[in-house]
Amino acid sequence: MVAIEGGEAAGEARLAVEKRTGKPVITNKNAAQLQDLVTGLIETINDKSDDQEGK
């Protein structure tokens, strides 16, 4: 429930910024950067998990 409300608030904030600035918040460039960041985090977590299992 909290995650849904947080997502809605974030969406409303994004739309407000886009309306105020006249520019999109999400672009192909920053979406790709976000994807790279998330992928890196997931890989780091998996590596640490693998290390813990090997102990």
Summary of the structure (lengths in Angstrom):
residues: 55
radius of gyration: 16.8
end to end distance: 37.1
largest distance: 53.2
contacts: 97
relative contact order: 0.07
helix: 84%
strand: 0%
